[in-house]
Amino acid sequence: MGKEQAKSRNGHSIFEISSLIQKALRRSDTRMALYAAAEMLPKYRNYLWKRLLTVSAEDCHDMVTQKIMKLHGEDICTATGYGNEPIEKAISILLGARKNRDGDYYACNLLNSRDKRTFDTGYGKEIFDAESATKNGHSCYFLREVFNRAIDILDYDNAGYAANEIRVYYPKFCWEMIVNKASTLGYPLLTKEVMALKNADKQTNGDNTLLFRSKAIVLMVKTIKDKSLSDLIPDEEIEEYVSLSDAPVGRQRLPEYVYDCHTYIGKAKGKTKKEFVLAEQSALRPLKKGLFDDASWERFFFMSEHGFWTEEYTPHPSEARVKEIENNKTPSLFDL
């Protein structure tokens, strides 16, 4: 017999409820967001926080991950059990946050190093070093310089290539590079948000995924492009927080928007990734125009069909050497 599927409080598939919480927040659908949260409690409390943190990076224009991380830290069990206030505040923040799909677009289309590329002379001279080799045969230290330069000149494509190419073999080094770059831009609140994204990545996915890095990169390029951080700062005034006591009582019919290509029912109905991209972009509330609203997703669709990786890999440096690089113990040729 197959493994029994995890169920919510009223017997829904927990994976469908997980889809619901993110899509309801994306649409600012308060009623269904509260229902989904109530369905995940108390059994799937940690999973609920993972979804809330994911929404903060994937769907929100505003810098709200540090707020959600703070509330997560306040969600502790006391002698009388857990209170709902931190979750209610987090849901309220995410419902009201301005939405776009820039973080997700960057993760799906630009934070990728499937095919090896070369760089023009503006990025300096590349020197191969087997002791710091990446998947495609670059030096991770050279790519760090490429990344920093690409961020400065708003070269989204090469910044994404360099970051992902480093991430594959050296995930900690990649995060430190991103945090260090953010700190050079002169906006302490930006650095704090990037650190929150780094910590959220570690809590939710083990410190080596695309989404939280993508949001950090998007925030940096927007700040440089606008020469200001002001447009990324969320509204501090929330007049009234939602309450889980207002969640619908009893088993509810889930909205059709839950069933996309990522769910069993959606797959059975033949839902596609292209339909998902279009539907979720048009559903954003409140909408804030993003950098990539009009950009093509064809690269993502191509890789979805033909693979996000090639089979050719440069030999991995020794485990000891990787640890040295990850812990920044030895200088590179680029540091001398």
N, C-alpha and C positions, 0 to 999 in steps of 0.2 A: 504494500500500500504506500501511496505517496505521503510525504510529510504534510501534516495538517497546516493549513494556511493560518497565519496570525490574524486575529480578529479584534475589532474595536469593541467598545463598551456595548453597542447595540448590534454587533454582529457583522459589521462591514469588514471587508478586507482592509487590513491596516495600510496596505500599499495604496489603495484607493483613497483612504482618508489622508494619507501623506500627500497624495496628489491634490486633494481638495484644499488642504490648509495653504499650500503654496499658491494655488490658482485663485483661491478666494482672496488672499491678501493682495495678489497681483491686480485683482479687479476691484479692490476696496469693497468687497462683499462682506460686510460685517456679520450678517446673520450666519452665513455658511462658515466663515472663519471661526466664529465662536463655537459652532456645532462641531467642526473638525477638532478644535482644541479639546473640547469636552470629551469627545470620543477617544482621544489619545490618553486621557488622564484616568486613573493615576498610573496605569501599567507602563505606558510608553512616554513617560515624562521626558526622559533624556532624548528620545527620538524626536519629540516635539521641539525641544530646544535646537536640535541639529537643523530641523527644517526652518525654524525662525532665523537662525544664523545664515542659512543658505539664501533665504529670501533677501536678507539685508545686503548680500553681495550680488546676487544674480539679477534682482529686479529693481533695486532702488538706485536712483540717481544720487540721493543725499548720502552724506557720510553718517550712517546710523549703526554700523557694526559695533563701534565702541560702546554705544548706548545699550545694545542688545547683550553684549558681553558683560557689561556691568550688572545688568539685571539678572543675567544667568548666574553670576557670582552671588547675588543676593537671594537666590532661590535655594534656601537651605531648609533641612528638616529640623523642626524644633520638637519640644516635648509633646506638643499637640498636633504634630504632623506638618505637612507643607501648607503654606498659604498660597492663594492664587494671585496675589497682587503683582509679583514680578512678571508672570506670564501675561496678565491683563495689560500691564503697561507696555510690554514688548509688542503685543498684538496691536495696541492703539498706535504706537509709533510706526509700525509697518503699514497699517491701514492708511495712515495720513501721509507717509513719505511719498515724495514725487518719484514716479516710476519711469524707467526706460530699460532697454535690454543690452546696454553697452557692455556690461561685464560679461554677460553670457555670449554676446556676439564675439567679443575678443577671445574668450576661451575656446569657442568652437571654430573660429576661422583664422585667427592670427597667432595665438599662442601654440605654435606647431612647428616642428622641424622635420617633417616627413622626408623631404628631399634636400640633400646637401646644396648649399649655395656658396657663392664667393662674394666678397665685399669689395666695393670700389676703394680707391686710394684714400678717400676721406676718412676711412675707418682705420687707417694705419696698415702697417705691414704685418701679415700673419706669419707666425713662426710655429711650426708643428712641434709639439712636445708630448711624447707618448705618456709621460708621467702625469699629465693633466688633460688627457684626451677625453673628448666628448663622444657621443654616439656616432656623429658624422665625421669625426677626425679633426675637430678644431681643438685648440687649447681653451679650457674654461676661463683662463685668465684673459686671453684675447677677447673672448666673447663678453666678458664683463665690461671691457672697454667699449666694445660695440654697443652693448646695451646702454651704457651711460650716455654715449654719443647719440644714439638713436632717440632716446628720451628727450634730450636737449633739442634736437632738430625735428621732433614730432614725426619720426619715421616709425610709424606704428608696426609695420610689417617686420622690419629687421629687429626691433625691440622684442617682439613676440618670438621670433625665431631664436634669438640669442638666449632669452630667458628659458624657453622650453628646452633647448639643447643642453643648457646647464642643468636644468631640473632633473632630467632623466637619470644622470649618474650622480649628481651632487645637489640633492634637494635642499639641504640646510644652507649650503653655499649660495644657492639661488635666492632663498629668502633673505639672507643677510645682505646680498647685493641690492635687492629691492628696497629693504629698509634703509640701508646706507644712502642710496640715491634719494629717497624721499627726504631724508634728514638734511641733505645739501640744498634743498629748495627754499629753506628759510621759513617754513610754516609749521610750527610745533603741532597744531591741531591735525594737520595732514599726517605727520609722522606718527602721531598717536593713533589715528585711524588705520594706517598701514600696519602698525604693530598689532592692533586689534584683529585685523584680517589674518595676520600671521598666526596669532593665537587661536583664532576661530578655526583655521585650517587644521591646526594640530588637534584640537578638540573633536572636530567632526569627522575628519578623514585621514588622520595620521600624518599630516604635514607634507603631503606630496601630491596634491591635486592641482587642477588648473584654475578653478573658479575664483578662489580668494586672491591668488596672484594676479589674475586678470583684472579684478576690480581695483587692486592696488595700482597697477600700471595705468589703467584708465583714469584714475583719480590724478595721478601725476601729470599725464599728458593734458588733461583738462585744465589743471592749475597753470601749467606753462602756457598753454594756448590762450587762456583768459588773462594771464598775468595777475591772477587773483584767486583766492579760495572762497570768496563770499558766496558764489552761486552754488557751492556744494554743501553749505551749512544748513542743516534742517531747521525748521521752525521750532523754536523752544516752547511755544505756547500750545499746550494741549488742554483745552478747557475741561474736558471730562473724559476719563478713561473708560473703556468698555468693561463690562463685567461678565464673567462666565455664568453668573446666575441668570443672564438673559439669553443663554444659549437655548435653542429649540429643545423641547422635551420630547422624549420618545424617538423611535427610529424614523429618520427622515429620508425622503427620496433624494439621492445625490444628483446635483445638476449635471447636464450632459457634458459640460466643459471638462469634467473630471476625466472623461474617457478618451484620452489621446493615445498616441502611438506607444507611450511608455507603459500602458496598463494592458492587462489581459483582454478586457472587453474591447478596448480601443483597437488592439491588434487584430482581434477577431472581426471587427468591423472594417478592417482595411485602412485604418487611419495612417497617414504618412507623416514623415518629419517635416515636409514642406507645409502641409496643412497646419501642423503644430506651430511652426514659426510664424506663419501669417496670423493664425488665430490669437496667439498669445501677444503678439505685437499690437494688434488692434484692440485688445481687451484692457490694456494698461490704464489704471486710474489711481490717482490723478497723473496724467501724462506730462512728462517733461521731455522735450525733444532731445534726442541723443546724438552723439557723433556718428553713429552707424545706422540710423533709422532707414536710410535710403541705400545702404550698401548691400551688395549681393552676398547671398549665402551659398553660392555655387561651389566655393572651395570646400565648405563643410559637406555639402551633398555629395561631391565627388569623393571625398575621403571616406564618408560613410559607406559608399559603395565599393571603393577600391582599397580601403585600409588607411588607417592613420599612421602606419609605420611601414617602412620597408624592411626587408630581411637582412640588409647589409649593415653590420655594426662594427665600429672600430673596437678592438680589444679593450676590455675594461681594465683600468689600472688596478694594481693590487689593492686588497681590502685595507691594508695599512696605509697606503698612499691616499686612498679616498678619504679615510678618516682624518689624515693630516690636512687635506684640503678643506673638508667639512668643518674642521675645528680651527682653520686659518692658522696652522702652526708653522707653515713654511712659506717664504716669499716666492713669488714667481719672477720670471724674466721681466714682466711688465712692472713689477714693484721695485726693481733694482735701479 
